[in-house]
Amino acid sequence: MRWYKSLVLPFVFGATSLAAADEVELQQVRETTANLIKLLVEQGVLSQEKADALIREAEQKAQLAADEKARQAAEANKEAAALQGEEASKEAPGASADATESNAELKLKRGTTKPENVVRVPYVPESVKREIRDQIKEEVLSQAKSERWGEPGALPEWVDNLKWEGDLRLRMDKTMFPSGNTPDFVLRSQGVNISNSTVDRDRLRVRARLSLLAKVNDQLSAGFRLATGNLNDPVSTNQTLGNSFNKFSVLFDRAFLKYDPKPWLSIAGGRIPNPWFGTDLVWDEDLNFEGIAASASREFDAQYSGHVTLGAFPLQEVELSSKDKWLFGAQGILDWDTQARYRTRFGLALYEYKNVEGKANTTPGSTLNNFTAPSFRQKGNSVFNIDADNDPNTNLFALASGFRELNFTTSVTMTHFDPWYVNVTGDIVKNIGFDKGAIRDRTGIDLKEKTLGYQARLTVGKPQVRERSDWQVFATYRHLERDAVLDAFTDSDFNLGGTNAKGFVLGGSYGVEKNAWLTARWFSANEIDGPPLSIDTLFLDLNVRF
């Protein structure tokens, strides 16, 4: 028995010392882990709820490991007891079972043996220890990687749901008025909203925009956009330089919620991006809409898909009248993709304006119907004076016609010369809400029907100029009669905005660096009817996006 003790005792004491050292090391790991989790919570990398859940999970795993260790220890104790019994039998071969039992009872009486309190520390080989350490390390590193613990630059989860975009444009704007134009004061007396028609003008302008799209959940998102501009011009976000170094105005250009309950259905409300497929013949590119729009789409097969969009938008809420001004719209779109060399889109839309026609004040000095004058307009639409004071210096002009615009747009993209492309876009609009008899009854004016507009555009080059040396050239011809569309919301650049103009636009863009490009455009416009007015404009733009 002595040789067995001399062999076993060093291992037992060694294992006991090792267990004590492991306990100290384990305590250090526990404290370090707790401090790390606390630091991650303070830095915002982990929420308190996730930290609590992580600690609970660790405690549960530790308890399971302790239970397993106790079970293994119990089995080891049984094996050791059996081995000791065998050795005792060898040293006293004649001992009877009764003598063995008496010896055990004597030890119990002396208190030298308490089987129920015996704890034996089994020997754990170094290879097993390494394997356990490697498994734990692998699990912790895997979880740390998935949750980005301590990753340089790692941000809280909610930051991943935010998407920022922005752009900046510097513009040189030169406006030229050929000789023979009607003086501006004469035009204003006839209701043409213009402040200069004879003196050439040079301007430096800036446009800055910054937008944020926040994903609230899988179906709901929120959008915001800040932009330069002013409260009185919905179709331009330009800021003219040369105001004694005064600071720019920055406004909310967009603020909306977007709900996508189904992959094929989208609903947006607030101040939203333009929901319509079309050109600047009807809607200026900087125009955003206030109200609600819903769009549904369907894919018929590999080549054909369709979209339907409905929208309702308040234009002016009038406190003392039930006749608020509204815009209602509906559009159907058909996409045809041959998956070869052509992509074609057709769009048919109807836009109906409610309560935008003017109503004259009939009592001298009355302002009862002043609200029927538009709160914003550019120039071109047929108007009449609704003021009843007979003072030519205080004229208040309102729209003579109603507007129900039928708009057909088509776009054909040819990819024969990939990576370059050729795009042809056509747009035609007709104001079917023009009622000559109703206009005569309301205004006393016999107006000619000028209600048609059309535009064709050819573009060659890259679809978008994004990289260095990308290029694009384009040419446009436009003919937009006086009452074809509401002049307030059409393009603000051609003819310095509005309707009753025809002419062309030539231009091109070239990428000077990634996400930076130069654009040059030349506008030449002439009045279709009425007093002579021609306006030529040159834009040179430096654009960047980020």
C-alpha positions as CSV (number, residue, x, y, z in Angstrom):
1,M,0.0,0.0,0.0
2,R,2.9,2.4,0.7
3,W,4.1,2.3,-2.9
4,Y,0.6,3.3,-4.1
5,K,0.4,6.2,-1.7
6,S,3.9,7.4,-2.6
7,L,2.7,7.4,-6.2
8,V,-0.8,8.8,-5.8
9,L,-0.3,11.5,-3.1
10,P,2.0,13.8,-5.2
11,F,-0.6,13.8,-8.0
12,V,-3.4,14.5,-5.6
13,F,-1.6,17.4,-4.0
14,G,-0.5,18.6,-7.4
15,A,-4.0,18.5,-8.7
16,T,-5.2,20.4,-5.6
17,S,-2.7,23.1,-6.2
18,L,-3.6,23.3,-9.8
19,A,-7.3,23.5,-8.9
20,A,-6.5,26.4,-6.6
21,A,-4.6,28.2,-9.3
22,D,-7.3,27.6,-11.8
23,E,-9.8,29.0,-9.3
24,V,-7.8,32.2,-9.0
25,E,-7.5,32.4,-12.8
26,L,-11.2,31.8,-13.2
27,Q,-12.0,34.6,-10.8
28,Q,-9.8,36.9,-12.8
29,V,-11.6,36.0,-16.0
30,R,-14.9,36.6,-14.4
31,E,-14.0,40.0,-13.2
32,T,-12.4,40.9,-16.5
33,T,-15.4,39.8,-18.4
34,A,-17.8,41.7,-16.1
35,N,-15.8,44.8,-16.5
36,L,-15.6,44.4,-20.3
37,I,-19.4,44.0,-20.6
38,K,-19.9,47.1,-18.3
39,L,-17.6,49.1,-20.6
40,L,-19.4,48.0,-23.8
41,V,-22.7,49.1,-22.2
42,E,-21.2,52.5,-21.2
43,Q,-19.8,53.0,-24.8
44,G,-23.1,52.2,-26.4
45,V,-21.9,49.1,-28.2
46,L,-24.2,46.8,-26.2
47,S,-27.6,47.7,-24.7
48,Q,-28.2,47.0,-21.1
49,E,-30.8,44.4,-22.1
50,K,-28.3,42.5,-24.3
51,A,-25.7,42.7,-21.5
52,D,-28.1,41.2,-18.9
53,A,-29.1,38.5,-21.4
54,L,-25.4,37.7,-22.0
55,I,-24.6,37.4,-18.3
56,R,-27.7,35.2,-17.7
57,E,-26.6,32.9,-20.6
58,A,-23.1,32.7,-19.2
59,E,-24.4,31.8,-15.7
60,Q,-26.6,29.1,-17.1
61,K,-23.7,27.6,-19.0
62,A,-21.4,27.8,-15.9
63,Q,-24.0,26.0,-13.8
64,L,-24.3,23.2,-16.4
65,A,-20.5,22.9,-16.5
66,A,-20.4,22.7,-12.7
67,D,-23.1,20.0,-12.6
68,E,-21.2,18.0,-15.2
69,K,-17.9,18.4,-13.3
70,A,-19.6,17.1,-10.1
71,R,-21.0,14.1,-11.9
72,Q,-17.5,13.3,-13.3
73,A,-16.0,13.7,-9.8
74,A,-18.5,11.3,-8.3
75,E,-17.7,8.7,-10.9
76,A,-14.0,9.2,-10.3
77,N,-14.6,8.7,-6.5
78,K,-16.3,5.4,-7.2
79,E,-13.5,4.2,-9.3
80,A,-10.9,5.2,-6.7
81,A,-12.8,3.5,-3.9
82,A,-13.0,0.3,-5.9
83,L,-9.3,0.5,-6.6
84,Q,-8.5,0.9,-2.9
85,G,-10.6,-2.1,-2.1
86,E,-8.7,-4.2,-4.5
87,E,-5.3,-3.1,-3.0
88,A,-6.5,-3.9,0.5
89,S,-7.6,-7.4,-0.5
90,K,-4.1,-8.0,-1.9
91,E,-2.3,-6.8,1.3
92,A,-4.6,-9.0,3.6
93,P,-5.6,-12.0,1.5
94,G,-7.3,-13.8,4.4
95,A,-9.4,-11.0,5.7
96,S,-13.1,-11.8,5.9
97,A,-15.9,-9.5,4.9
98,D,-16.9,-9.2,8.5
99,A,-13.5,-7.9,9.5
100,T,-13.5,-5.4,6.6
101,E,-16.9,-4.1,7.7
102,S,-15.8,-3.8,11.3
103,N,-12.8,-1.8,10.3
104,A,-15.0,0.6,8.3
105,E,-17.4,1.0,11.3
106,L,-14.4,1.8,13.6
107,K,-13.2,4.5,11.2
108,L,-16.7,6.0,11.1
109,K,-16.8,6.1,14.9
110,R,-13.4,7.8,15.1
111,G,-14.6,10.4,12.6
112,T,-11.7,9.7,10.2
113,T,-14.0,8.9,7.3
114,K,-17.1,10.7,6.0
115,P,-18.0,9.1,2.7
116,E,-20.7,11.6,2.0
117,N,-18.3,14.6,2.3
118,V,-15.4,13.1,0.4
119,V,-14.3,15.3,-2.5
120,R,-11.7,14.0,-4.9
121,V,-9.9,16.1,-7.5
122,P,-9.4,14.1,-10.7
123,Y,-6.3,14.8,-12.8
124,V,-7.0,16.7,-16.0
125,P,-4.4,16.2,-18.7
126,E,-2.9,19.3,-20.4
127,S,-4.3,18.2,-23.8
128,V,-7.8,18.2,-22.4
129,K,-7.3,21.7,-20.9
130,R,-6.1,23.0,-24.2
131,E,-9.0,21.6,-26.0
132,I,-11.5,23.2,-23.5
133,R,-9.7,26.5,-23.8
134,D,-9.8,26.4,-27.6
135,Q,-13.5,25.6,-27.7
136,I,-14.3,28.4,-25.3
137,K,-12.1,30.8,-27.2
138,E,-13.7,29.9,-30.5
139,E,-17.2,30.4,-29.1
140,V,-16.4,33.8,-27.6
141,L,-14.6,35.0,-30.7
142,S,-17.5,33.9,-32.9
143,Q,-20.0,35.8,-30.7
144,A,-17.7,38.8,-30.5
145,K,-17.4,38.8,-34.3
146,S,-21.1,38.6,-34.9
147,E,-21.9,41.3,-32.4
148,R,-18.8,43.4,-33.3
149,W,-17.4,43.6,-29.7
150,G,-14.5,46.0,-29.6
151,E,-14.3,46.3,-33.3
152,P,-12.6,49.6,-34.3
153,G,-15.2,52.0,-35.6
154,A,-18.1,49.7,-34.6
155,L,-21.3,51.6,-34.0
156,P,-24.5,50.8,-32.2
157,E,-27.0,48.7,-34.1
158,W,-29.4,51.6,-34.7
159,V,-26.7,53.5,-36.7
160,D,-26.8,50.7,-39.3
161,N,-30.4,51.7,-40.0
162,L,-29.5,55.2,-41.1
163,K,-28.6,56.1,-44.7
164,W,-27.1,59.6,-45.4
165,E,-26.8,61.2,-48.9
166,G,-26.0,64.6,-50.1
167,D,-25.0,66.8,-53.0
168,L,-23.6,70.2,-53.6
169,R,-23.7,72.3,-56.8
170,L,-21.8,75.5,-57.7
171,R,-23.4,77.4,-60.7
172,M,-22.5,80.2,-62.9
173,D,-25.8,81.6,-64.4
174,K,-25.8,84.0,-67.3
175,T,-29.1,85.3,-68.6
176,M,-29.4,87.3,-71.8
177,F,-32.4,89.2,-73.2
178,P,-32.2,89.9,-77.0
179,S,-33.2,93.3,-78.2
180,G,-36.9,93.7,-79.1
181,N,-38.2,92.3,-75.8
182,T,-41.3,93.9,-74.3
183,P,-40.4,96.0,-71.2
184,D,-41.1,94.2,-68.0
185,F,-43.5,96.9,-66.6
186,V,-45.7,96.4,-69.7
187,L,-45.7,92.6,-69.2
188,R,-46.5,93.0,-65.5
189,S,-49.5,95.1,-66.3
190,Q,-50.9,92.2,-68.3
191,G,-50.3,89.7,-65.5
192,V,-47.0,88.3,-66.6
193,N,-45.0,87.6,-63.5
194,I,-41.5,88.9,-64.5
195,S,-39.2,91.5,-63.0
196,N,-36.6,91.9,-65.8
197,S,-37.0,91.4,-69.5
198,T,-34.3,93.7,-71.0
199,V,-31.1,93.8,-68.9
200,D,-28.6,90.9,-69.0
201,R,-27.8,89.3,-65.7
202,D,-24.9,87.3,-64.2
203,R,-25.3,85.3,-61.0
204,L,-23.2,82.9,-58.9
205,R,-25.5,80.3,-57.2
206,V,-25.2,77.4,-54.7
207,R,-27.4,74.5,-54.1
208,A,-26.8,72.2,-51.1
209,R,-28.9,69.2,-50.0
210,L,-28.5,66.6,-47.2
211,S,-30.9,63.7,-46.8
212,L,-31.4,61.0,-44.2
213,L,-33.4,57.8,-44.6
214,A,-34.0,56.0,-41.4
215,K,-35.3,52.4,-41.3
216,V,-37.7,52.2,-38.4
217,N,-38.5,48.5,-38.9
218,D,-38.9,46.1,-41.8
219,Q,-42.0,47.9,-43.1
220,L,-41.7,51.5,-42.0
221,S,-39.0,54.1,-42.8
222,A,-38.7,57.9,-42.3
223,G,-37.0,60.4,-44.6
224,F,-35.7,63.9,-44.2
225,R,-33.9,66.3,-46.4
226,L,-32.4,69.7,-45.7
227,A,-31.8,72.1,-48.6
228,T,-31.0,75.7,-49.4
229,G,-33.7,77.9,-50.8
230,N,-36.6,79.9,-49.5
231,L,-40.1,79.5,-48.3
232,N,-41.7,81.3,-51.3
233,D,-40.3,79.1,-54.2
234,P,-41.3,75.4,-54.3
235,V,-39.4,74.8,-57.6
236,S,-35.9,76.0,-56.8
237,T,-33.4,75.3,-54.1
238,N,-30.8,77.7,-55.5
239,Q,-29.2,80.3,-53.2
240,T,-27.8,83.4,-55.0
241,L,-24.4,84.7,-53.8
242,G,-24.0,88.4,-53.2
243,N,-26.0,89.2,-50.1
244,S,-23.4,91.1,-48.1
245,F,-22.1,87.7,-46.8
246,N,-25.4,87.0,-45.0
247,K,-25.9,83.3,-44.2
248,F,-28.0,80.9,-46.2
249,S,-31.4,79.8,-45.4
250,V,-31.7,76.0,-44.9
251,L,-35.2,74.4,-44.9
252,F,-36.8,71.0,-44.6
253,D,-37.2,70.1,-48.3
254,R,-38.6,66.6,-47.4
255,A,-40.1,65.0,-44.3
256,F,-42.1,61.9,-44.8
257,L,-43.0,58.4,-43.6
258,K,-42.9,55.4,-46.0
259,Y,-44.8,52.2,-45.3
260,D,-44.2,49.0,-47.3
261,P,-46.6,46.4,-46.0
262,K,-46.1,44.2,-49.0
263,P,-43.3,43.8,-51.6
264,W,-45.7,45.1,-54.2
265,L,-47.3,48.0,-52.2
266,S,-45.7,51.2,-51.0
267,I,-47.4,54.2,-49.2
268,A,-45.7,57.5,-48.5
269,G,-47.1,60.5,-46.6
270,G,-45.8,64.0,-45.6
271,R,-43.6,66.1,-47.8
272,I,-42.5,63.3,-50.2
273,P,-40.3,63.0,-53.4
274,N,-42.1,63.3,-56.7
275,P,-44.1,60.0,-57.1
276,W,-44.8,60.4,-60.9
277,F,-42.9,59.2,-63.9
278,G,-42.5,62.1,-66.3
279,T,-40.3,65.0,-67.4
280,D,-39.8,68.6,-66.4
281,L,-42.4,69.6,-69.0
282,V,-45.0,69.1,-66.2
283,W,-43.0,68.9,-63.0
284,D,-39.8,70.7,-62.1
285,E,-37.0,68.4,-61.0
286,D,-36.7,70.2,-57.6
287,L,-40.4,70.0,-56.8
288,N,-41.6,67.8,-53.8
289,F,-45.2,67.0,-53.0
290,E,-47.1,67.5,-49.8
291,G,-49.7,64.8,-49.1
292,I,-50.0,61.1,-49.6
293,A,-49.3,58.7,-52.5
294,A,-49.7,55.0,-52.8
295,S,-48.0,52.8,-55.5
296,A,-48.7,49.2,-56.4
297,S,-46.6,47.1,-58.8
298,R,-46.9,43.7,-60.5
299,E,-44.6,41.7,-62.7
300,F,-46.5,39.9,-65.4
301,D,-43.6,37.9,-66.9
302,A,-39.9,38.2,-67.6
303,Q,-40.5,41.1,-70.0
304,Y,-43.5,43.0,-68.7
305,S,-44.3,44.7,-65.4
306,G,-46.8,47.4,-64.4
307,H,-47.2,50.1,-61.8
308,V,-50.2,52.1,-60.6
309,T,-49.8,55.3,-58.5
310,L,-52.5,57.3,-56.8
311,G,-52.0,60.6,-54.9
312,A,-53.8,63.4,-53.1
313,F,-52.0,66.6,-52.2
314,P,-53.4,69.8,-50.5
315,L,-52.1,72.9,-52.3
316,Q,-53.6,75.6,-50.0
317,E,-55.7,75.3,-46.9
318,V,-58.1,78.2,-46.6
319,E,-59.3,79.1,-43.1
320,L,-62.5,81.0,-44.0
321,S,-63.6,78.8,-46.9
322,S,-64.5,75.2,-47.5
323,K,-63.0,75.3,-50.9
324,D,-59.4,74.3,-50.1
325,K,-57.1,73.9,-53.2
326,W,-56.1,70.3,-54.0
327,L,-54.3,68.2,-56.5
328,F,-55.3,64.6,-57.2
329,G,-53.4,62.3,-59.5
330,A,-53.5,58.8,-61.0
331,Q,-50.9,57.2,-63.2
332,G,-50.5,53.8,-64.8
333,I,-47.0,52.6,-66.1
334,L,-46.1,49.7,-68.3
335,D,-42.5,48.5,-68.5
336,W,-41.3,46.4,-71.4
337,D,-37.8,45.0,-71.1
338,T,-36.7,42.8,-74.0
339,Q,-33.6,41.8,-72.0
340,A,-31.6,42.3,-75.1
341,R,-31.2,45.8,-76.6
342,Y,-34.3,47.8,-75.6
343,R,-36.0,48.9,-72.4
344,T,-39.2,50.8,-72.8
345,R,-41.5,52.5,-70.4
346,F,-45.0,54.0,-71.1
347,G,-46.8,56.2,-68.6
348,L,-50.4,57.6,-68.8
349,A,-51.4,60.0,-66.0
350,L,-54.3,62.3,-65.1
351,Y,-53.7,65.3,-62.8
352,E,-56.8,67.2,-61.6
353,Y,-56.6,70.5,-59.7
354,K,-59.6,71.5,-57.5
355,N,-60.6,75.1,-56.7
356,V,-57.6,76.8,-58.4
357,E,-59.6,79.0,-60.7
358,G,-59.9,82.7,-59.6
359,K,-63.2,84.4,-58.5
360,A,-63.5,88.1,-58.8
361,N,-64.5,90.4,-55.9
362,T,-67.7,92.1,-56.9
363,T,-68.0,94.7,-54.1
364,P,-65.6,97.6,-54.2
365,G,-63.0,97.3,-51.5
366,S,-64.0,93.6,-50.8
367,T,-61.2,91.0,-50.2
368,L,-63.6,88.1,-49.8
369,N,-62.2,86.2,-52.8
370,N,-58.6,87.2,-52.6
371,F,-57.7,83.6,-51.5
372,T,-58.6,82.4,-55.0
373,A,-55.4,84.1,-56.4
374,P,-52.5,81.5,-56.4
375,S,-50.1,81.8,-53.6
376,F,-47.2,81.0,-56.1
377,R,-46.9,81.2,-59.8
378,Q,-44.2,81.7,-62.4
379,K,-45.6,83.1,-65.6
380,G,-47.5,82.1,-68.7
381,N,-51.0,81.0,-67.6
382,S,-54.0,83.1,-68.6
383,V,-55.0,85.3,-65.6
384,F,-57.5,88.1,-64.8
385,N,-57.7,90.8,-62.2
386,I,-59.9,89.9,-59.3
387,D,-59.3,93.2,-57.4
388,A,-62.4,95.5,-57.2
389,D,-60.9,98.8,-56.2
390,N,-60.3,100.0,-59.8
391,D,-56.7,100.9,-58.9
392,P,-54.3,99.6,-61.7
393,N,-51.4,99.7,-59.2
394,T,-53.0,97.2,-56.9
395,N,-54.0,94.5,-59.4
396,L,-54.5,91.0,-58.0
397,F,-54.3,88.3,-60.7
398,A,-55.9,84.9,-60.5
399,L,-56.0,81.9,-62.9
400,A,-58.7,82.1,-65.6
401,S,-58.8,78.4,-66.5
402,G,-59.2,75.2,-64.6
403,F,-56.7,72.4,-65.0
404,R,-57.2,68.8,-65.7
405,E,-54.0,67.6,-67.3
406,L,-53.8,64.4,-69.4
407,N,-50.2,63.4,-69.7
408,F,-48.5,60.6,-71.8
409,T,-44.8,59.9,-71.4
410,T,-42.6,57.3,-73.0
411,S,-38.9,56.5,-72.7
412,V,-36.9,54.1,-74.9
413,T,-33.4,53.1,-73.9
414,M,-31.1,51.4,-76.4
415,T,-28.0,49.5,-75.2
416,H,-26.5,48.6,-78.5
417,F,-23.3,50.4,-77.6
418,D,-22.8,49.2,-74.0
419,P,-21.4,50.7,-71.8
420,W,-22.8,53.7,-73.6
421,Y,-26.5,54.1,-74.2
422,V,-29.0,56.0,-76.2
423,N,-32.2,57.3,-74.6
424,V,-35.2,58.9,-76.4
425,T,-37.9,60.4,-74.2
426,G,-41.2,61.9,-75.4
427,D,-43.7,63.8,-73.3
428,I,-47.1,65.2,-74.3
429,V,-49.7,67.0,-72.1
430,K,-53.2,68.3,-72.8
431,N,-55.3,70.4,-70.4
432,I,-58.7,68.8,-70.9
433,G,-60.1,71.0,-68.1
434,F,-60.1,74.2,-70.2
435,D,-63.7,75.3,-70.6
436,K,-64.0,78.4,-72.8
437,G,-67.7,79.1,-71.8
438,A,-67.1,78.8,-68.1
439,I,-64.1,81.1,-68.4
440,R,-66.2,83.7,-70.2
441,D,-68.9,83.5,-67.6
442,R,-66.5,83.9,-64.7
443,T,-64.0,86.4,-66.1
444,G,-65.8,88.2,-69.0
445,I,-62.8,87.3,-71.2
446,D,-63.0,85.3,-74.4
447,L,-59.8,83.2,-74.4
448,K,-58.3,81.2,-77.2
449,E,-57.6,77.6,-76.3
450,K,-53.9,77.2,-75.9
451,T,-53.7,73.9,-74.0
452,L,-51.1,71.6,-75.6
453,G,-47.5,70.9,-74.6
454,Y,-44.9,68.5,-75.9
455,Q,-41.3,67.7,-75.5
456,A,-38.6,65.4,-77.1
457,R,-35.2,64.7,-75.6
458,L,-32.2,62.7,-76.9
459,T,-29.5,61.6,-74.6
460,V,-26.3,59.7,-75.5
461,G,-23.5,58.5,-73.1
462,K,-23.5,57.0,-69.6
463,P,-26.9,56.7,-67.9
464,Q,-25.3,58.5,-64.9
465,V,-22.0,60.4,-64.8
466,R,-20.3,58.8,-61.7
467,E,-16.7,58.0,-62.6
468,R,-13.9,60.0,-64.0
469,S,-14.1,60.4,-67.8
470,D,-17.8,59.4,-67.9
471,W,-19.7,61.6,-70.3
472,Q,-23.2,62.4,-71.5
473,V,-24.6,64.8,-74.1
474,F,-28.3,65.7,-74.6
475,A,-30.6,67.8,-76.7
476,T,-34.2,68.8,-76.0
477,Y,-37.0,70.6,-77.9
478,R,-40.0,72.0,-76.0
479,H,-43.3,73.5,-77.0
480,L,-45.5,74.4,-74.0
481,E,-48.6,76.5,-74.6
482,R,-50.1,79.0,-72.3
483,D,-52.6,76.9,-70.4
484,A,-51.3,73.4,-71.0
485,V,-50.1,73.0,-67.4
486,L,-50.2,75.0,-64.2
487,D,-47.2,77.3,-64.7
488,A,-46.3,77.2,-61.0
489,F,-44.8,73.7,-61.1
490,T,-43.3,73.3,-64.5
491,D,-39.5,73.7,-65.2
492,S,-38.1,76.8,-63.5
493,D,-35.0,77.0,-65.8
494,F,-36.4,77.1,-69.4
495,N,-37.6,80.6,-70.2
496,L,-36.9,81.4,-66.5
497,G,-39.9,79.3,-65.6
498,G,-43.5,78.9,-66.6
499,T,-45.5,78.2,-69.8
500,N,-46.2,80.0,-73.2
501,A,-42.7,79.2,-74.5
502,K,-41.0,77.2,-77.1
503,G,-37.3,76.5,-77.9
504,F,-34.4,74.1,-77.3
505,V,-31.9,73.0,-74.7
506,L,-28.4,71.7,-75.5
507,G,-25.9,70.4,-73.0
508,G,-23.5,67.8,-71.7
509,S,-21.8,66.4,-68.6
510,Y,-18.3,65.2,-68.0
511,G,-16.9,63.3,-65.0
512,V,-13.8,65.1,-63.6
513,E,-13.4,62.6,-60.7
514,K,-15.4,60.0,-59.0
515,N,-18.8,61.5,-57.9
516,A,-17.7,64.9,-59.3
517,W,-18.7,66.2,-62.7
518,L,-19.1,69.4,-64.8
519,T,-22.4,70.2,-66.7
520,A,-23.0,72.9,-69.3
521,R,-26.5,73.8,-70.6
522,W,-27.7,76.3,-73.1
523,F,-31.4,77.4,-73.1
524,S,-33.0,79.3,-75.9
525,A,-36.7,80.2,-75.4
526,N,-39.3,82.4,-77.1
527,E,-42.8,83.3,-76.3
528,I,-45.5,81.4,-78.3
529,D,-48.0,84.2,-78.4
530,G,-48.5,87.6,-76.8
531,P,-46.0,90.4,-76.4
532,P,-42.5,89.5,-77.7
533,L,-40.2,88.0,-75.1
534,S,-37.1,85.9,-75.7
535,I,-34.7,84.6,-73.0
536,D,-31.4,82.8,-73.5
537,T,-29.6,81.3,-70.5
538,L,-26.3,79.6,-70.0
539,F,-25.6,77.4,-66.9
540,L,-22.1,76.1,-66.0
541,D,-22.3,73.7,-63.0
542,L,-19.8,71.9,-60.8
543,N,-21.6,69.0,-59.1
544,V,-20.5,66.6,-56.3
545,R,-22.4,63.9,-54.6
546,F,-21.6,61.9,-51.4
